[in-house]
């Protein structure tokens, strides 16, 4: 399979149209259709469903697309590694990150990055459940507290913890828990994420023990921002990242519950080993780290445990 076939298929999958693909590469729509048919004949599978106006991927086509993107990325990295040290970031940069952090930090950083490096095309895919970087063809993932596998590299961007918190209205109505056992009688808002045990909250070691609490409540979701709004509206206690609640705690809109119990969930950039010295990845991660540091210096990004205890 040639690189040109891979590039052709990726373009067609992105445009979802024979006409638009033909216009971009300077051939006729019928020629695009014939080339796809030849590719499918050679592979012995149907890669795309056709309609009168659009094309869409089959299951086999989706798998082929992911592999094609990864292979093209590897070819690009090989070519980049052979260029001089004056290499400028260019090509496709695929990023995966969580919803809330993407809105607050990743999306603004992408905007600034594209202004500085117009030769880079950025695809940002937001999911709260981590994706497989290698299989899905991502260059970079921004995650919280997830250790990398052996074929991934991790660069910590910011220390971060998750604390339990609730609105003053909820605390006034239901009282402040005095220990983890008290959580059993409280309504807790839980995040349901793939492969996670959502109804058990596990905390960092204290006194040689690993404390945990089984929680329950009437509200759950897989969207952290939705859960936070429910918490702010007084519906229960939630476990939430320090970066997301610090300002709300300072303004009195949230109170920290049992601040001595927390989870370490540092914010890290994670990427395949082959991208370790890639200009586009390095430049983006450097810019993101700088913007986080700037935000931290203007309004402290974290709240230390003693401060949280006083506020709570």
N, C-alpha and C positions, 0 to 999 in steps of 0.2 A: 504494500500500500504506500503510495507516494504522499509526500507532505502536501502536494497540491490538492489531492483528493480529500485529505483531512480538512484542509482549510476551506475547500469548497463546501463540504458537508456542514461544518460549523457555521459558515456564513448563511447557508440556506436555512439551517435550524434557527438562527437568530432572526432572520428576516421573515420566515414563515410564508414565503411567497416566491413563486417562480419568476414573476415579473420584476419584483424589486431586486432579487438576486441577479437576474439577467442584466438589469440596468446598471448595477454596481460593477459587474465584471466585464460588461461590454459585449455580451452575446445575446441571442434571442431566448425567449422563455422556453420555446420548444427544445432548444439545445440544452438548457438547464435540466429539463425533464428527462431528456435522453441520457444525459450524464448521470443523473441519479439512478435511472433504470440500469445502466451499465454497472454502477457501483453495487446495487442490490443484487444483480445477477452474479457478480463475482463473489459476493459474500454469501449468497444463498439465503438471504433473509429480507423481509420487507422492513425498511427503516422509517418510512413515512407514509401516513395516510394522506390521500389527495382529495380535495374538493375543487369546485370550480374556481374558487378565489384564493384558498389558503392551503398550506400543508401543515401537518402536525406530526410529532414524533410517535412512533410505536414504542412498545416496551424495549424492543431490541435497539431501536433508534436512540432512545434515551441513554441506554448503556453505552452505545457506540459514541454518542456525543461526549459523554463524560470522559471516556478514554481518549477521544480525539483531542479534547481540550488539554488534558494532562500531557499527552505526547507532544503537542505543539508547544506547550509551555516548556517542556524539557529541551526541545530543539532550540527554542528562543534562549533559554538559559545557557546552553552550550555555546551558542553564537556570541552571547553577551560576554561569557567568560574569556573568549578569545580576543575581545576588543581591547583597546588601550585603556589605561587608567582614567582617561578623560571621558569615559562612558557616561552618557546622560540617561536618566530613567526614561523608558519607553515601553510600548507594548501594552498588553492586557494585564491588569492587576485585579484579581478576584479576592474579595474580602468577605469573611463571615464574622458576624458579631451579634450580640444580644440587642433586643429591641430598644430598651430604655437607654443603654449606654450609646447605642448608635445615634439616637436622636440628640443626645446631649453633647457627645464628643466626636463620634466617628463621622457623621454626616458633615458637620462644619469643617472637620479636618480634611475630608475629601474635597470639599469646595476650595479650600485654600491650596491644597496639593495640586489640583488641576490648573489653578491659576499659575502656579510656579512651573509645573511640568505638563504642558499641553500635549505632549506626545504620548502620554499615558492614558489609556482608556480604563476607567474604574467600574467594576461591577460589585456593588455592595448587596449581599444577601443577609437579611436579618432573621435570626431564629433564636429562640430561647434554649432549644435543645442543641447541643454541639453536633456539628456535622463532621464527617470523615474527610479531612483535608485532601488526602491522597486520592481516594476514590472519586470525590466530587470535583477534583481539579482546582482547589483553592490554593492561592499563594500565601494566605495569611488569615489567622483567626485571632480575635480578641476575646479572651475568656477569663472567667473568675475561678481561681482556685483549682483548676483541673490540671493535674500534672501531665506533662507530655509523654507520649510513648517513646520507645527507643529510637524511632526514626524521625522524631520531631525535635525542634529547638525551641526553647522558651526564653523570652526576655521579659523580666518583670518591669512593668510600667509604673505601678503605684501599689503601695501597701493598702490593704483594704480588709475590713471585717464585716460580718453580718450580725446585727443586733435585733433583738425583739423590741417592738415598739407598738404604741397604740395612741389614739387621739385622747386629749384631755377629757372629752365628753364620755368616751368609753370608760376611762379610769374612774371618773366621777360616778358613773352609774353602776359599775361592776366591781370597783375596788382594784387596788394594785396587788398583783401576785407577790407573795413573800418568798416563795420557793418554787422549784420546778413542779412539785406535786400539785401546787395550786392551779397550774395550767389546765388540769383535767376539768375544772369547773368553769373554765373560760371558753369563749368562742374564739377560735383561731382561724385565720384566713390562710389557706395553704395553696402553694403553687404545685400544680400537677405537671410534671415534666417527664418525658420519656425515660424509662429505666430508673427513675429516682423513686425511693420510698418516701412519699410525700407527707405521710402522717407521723413520721418520727423525726424530731429535730435533734441532731447530734451536735455537741458543742466541743470546743477545744478542751484539752486535758486540764484538770484542776486537781491539785493534791494527789497526783498519781492515778486519778480516775478519769474516765471518759463519760461525762454526764450526758444524758439524753432525756427527752420527754415525748410521750405519745400525745398528740394533739388532735382535736376534732373541732368542727364548726359547720355552720350552714352554708358557707361560701368557699368556693375553690375555683381556680382558673389556671390556664397555662400562660397567661399574660401578666407579667409583673406590674405593669403600669395600671392595669385595671384593678389588681389586688390592692395596690397602694391607695387608689382613690376610695375603695371600699373602706380601707383602714382609716383614711382621713375623715370619712363620713361616719365613723364611730361604730363600725360593724364588727370589730374584733382586733386581736393581736396578730401581728405579722412579723416574720423574720425577713429583714431587708438590709441591703448593702449600705455601708457607712457613707459612701459617696452620694447615695441617693437621698438619705434622710438627714444628713448633717445640718443643712440649712433649715429644714423643717423643724428640727429639734431646737435650733437657735431661736427661731421665730415663735416657738411655743405651740406650734401646730401638732407636734408629736411629742410624746414622752417615752423615754427608754424604759423598758421593762427588764428587771434583773440584769443590769448592765455587766455584772461579773461573768455572765454566760454569753459567749459569742462564738462565731465560726470565723476562722481565717480564710479569706477568699481573695487573695491578691489578684490584681488585674495584670494580665500578661499577654504579650504578643507571642503567638505560637505559629511556627511555620516549618515546612519540610526542610530537612538538612540541605537539600540541593539549592534552596533559596537563601542560604545563610549570608552570602555576599552579593546577592542580586541588588542592583542599584535601585530599582523601583521599590522593592520591599524595604531595603535599608532606609531609603529617603522617607518613605511614608511612616515607618515606625519612629524614626528620629523626630519627625514633625509632630506626630501624635504625642510622644513623650514630652516634647517641649511645650505643647499646648496644655497638657495636663499640669506640668510644673508651673506654668504661668497662672493657670486658674487657681492652683493651690496657693501661690504667693499672694494673689489678690484677695482671695477669700479662702482661708485654710480648707483644704480638700477633706481632711480628716478631723474627727473629733476624738481626742484621746479618752481613755477609759475613765480617768478621774473627772474630766470635764463632764462626760456623760453621766457619771454618778451624781454630780452636783445638780445637773439639770433635771435628772430623773427624780 
